[in-house]
Structure formats: structure tokens, C-alpha cells
């Protein structure tokens, strides 16, 4: 993973979940897969981090080739349905 992207995520309050390979921020209500971060350029990552989101439900950022339902189920099991 790009060190600059990782630093930006950490500065924004995201923790890396090494088991699920995702960056998680309960306060923002967002979860980014490591694969999604790797695929996007740094400007896209910055813009997406700044987008408003109601943290009443999780907002997931996953790559199209990831098994979405399996990933969502694993994330819900670990973090709950609400941030």
C-alpha cells in the first residue's frame, strides 16, 4: 500500500483492520477496503474521504471484483450493522 495514502487515512482517524484488510472509521461511518485504496489515485482517496455521509449506517468502498456479500457479512459480524 502507498505510504502516503495510508498516512492520509490514519490522519483522518481510520484504523487498519489487518484481519479484514480494511480501513475503518466509526465516527465517519465509512469502511474502505485495502484493495479499493490501492486501485484509486491519491486525489480520489482525498475527495472520497471528504464526502459527507450520515454515520447512521456504514458506507462501504469495495472493488467490483471483491466478494461484496461475503465482505459485508464479515464486516457486519465484526463491527455491527451501525457504526
C-alpha positions as CSV (number, residue, x, y, z in Angstrom):
1,X,0.0,0.0,0.0
2,X,1.1,3.5,-0.8
3,X,2.5,5.1,2.3
4,X,1.1,8.5,1.5
5,X,-2.5,7.1,1.2
6,X,-2.0,5.2,4.4
7,X,-0.8,8.3,6.2
8,X,-3.8,10.3,5.0
9,X,-6.3,7.6,6.2
10,X,-4.6,7.5,9.6
11,X,-4.7,11.3,9.9
12,X,-8.4,11.1,9.1
13,X,-9.0,8.7,12.0
14,X,-9.1,5.4,10.1
15,X,-7.7,2.2,11.7
16,X,-6.4,-0.6,9.6
17,X,-8.1,-4.0,10.3
18,X,-5.4,-6.5,9.3
19,X,-7.8,-9.4,9.6
20,X,-10.3,-8.0,7.1
21,X,-7.8,-5.8,5.2
22,X,-9.9,-2.7,5.5
23,X,-9.6,0.9,6.9
24,X,-12.4,1.6,9.4
25,X,-13.6,4.8,10.9
26,X,-16.7,4.5,13.2
27,X,-17.1,8.3,13.6
28,X,-17.2,8.8,9.8
29,X,-19.3,5.6,9.3
30,X,-17.0,4.6,6.4
31,X,-15.1,1.4,5.6
32,X,-12.5,1.3,2.8
33,X,-11.1,-2.0,1.6
34,X,-7.4,-2.0,1.1
35,X,-7.9,-3.2,-2.5
36,X,-10.1,-0.1,-3.2
37,X,-7.5,2.2,-1.7
38,X,-4.8,0.5,-3.8
39,X,-6.8,0.9,-7.0
40,X,-7.6,4.6,-6.6
41,X,-5.2,7.6,-7.1
42,X,-4.5,9.8,-4.1
43,X,-6.8,12.6,-5.2
44,X,-9.8,10.2,-5.5
45,X,-9.0,8.9,-2.0
46,X,-8.9,12.5,-0.6
47,X,-12.1,13.5,-2.3
48,X,-13.9,10.4,-1.1
49,X,-12.7,10.9,2.4
50,X,-14.2,14.4,2.4
51,X,-17.6,13.4,1.0
52,X,-20.4,13.8,3.6
53,X,-22.0,10.7,5.0
54,X,-24.6,10.2,7.6
55,X,-22.9,7.8,10.1
56,X,-26.2,6.0,10.9
57,X,-25.2,3.2,8.6
58,X,-21.9,2.0,7.2
59,X,-20.8,3.3,3.8
60,X,-18.6,0.7,2.1
61,X,-16.0,1.3,-0.6
62,X,-15.1,-2.0,-2.2
63,X,-13.7,-3.0,-5.5
64,X,-16.1,-4.5,-8.0
65,X,-14.1,-7.8,-8.1
66,X,-14.3,-8.3,-4.3
67,X,-17.0,-10.7,-3.0
68,X,-19.3,-7.9,-1.7
69,X,-21.8,-10.0,0.2
70,X,-19.1,-12.1,2.0
71,X,-17.1,-8.9,2.8
72,X,-20.1,-7.1,4.1
73,X,-21.2,-10.1,6.2
74,X,-17.7,-10.3,7.7
75,X,-17.6,-6.6,8.4
76,X,-21.1,-6.6,9.9
77,X,-20.2,-9.5,12.1
78,X,-17.1,-7.7,13.4
79,X,-18.3,-4.1,13.6
80,X,-22.1,-4.4,13.8
81,X,-24.7,-3.0,11.3
82,X,-24.3,0.5,12.6
83,X,-21.1,2.5,13.3
